[in-house]
């Protein structure tokens, strides 16, 4: 079974702090994704990556950056956290090129105060 | 703009009822449609539909895609309390980008 592990289940940060959300997958998947999930808005794609050191903006990249230095690890960075970034963050991975199902981590609920 | 719309937003039923969840989509370079079930944590994969008119089944769950009318339905027969969850529908744009709907919240009471 594919395992996607997010480093924290809950995080509380202050406005202006730099925040790192880590995600690791163990199935050698090429593609990795970061979504945020908000009530009434569903899952919205922040960034995705097709390969090491490659990244593409999703639909809502503002205020976020990502890093993919190793194939199995994809990090989401909030350079200066703001209260409107309070949300559930979901990481996912998938095989490349065949409309493969995404496999999700359990999510990180981030609260910015 | 790509969009996936699910209806109803929420549904409350009793155990044993049959439910139908709807998903319509407008997705550029559409490849396939996926259904997920989300309880407290990670969405878990249910079905992927690529061809029109071919029903996919897994136990009491089934789903079908209509590529002409741009919609899909997810049926759950003989519902159980364990079916209570948010059901997410998503369309693949090209082969690597999933566009999600906002979900249907299903509550099944004994």
Interface residues (C-beta under 8 A of the other chain):
Chain A: X4 X31 X33 X35 X40 X41 X42 X43 X44 X45 X48 X50 X58 X90 X94 X96 X97 X98 X99 X101 X102 X103 X104 X105 X106 X107
Chain B: X31 X32 X34 X41 X42 X43 X44 X45 X48 X50 X88 X90 X92 X95 X96 X97 X98 X99 X100 X101 X102 X103
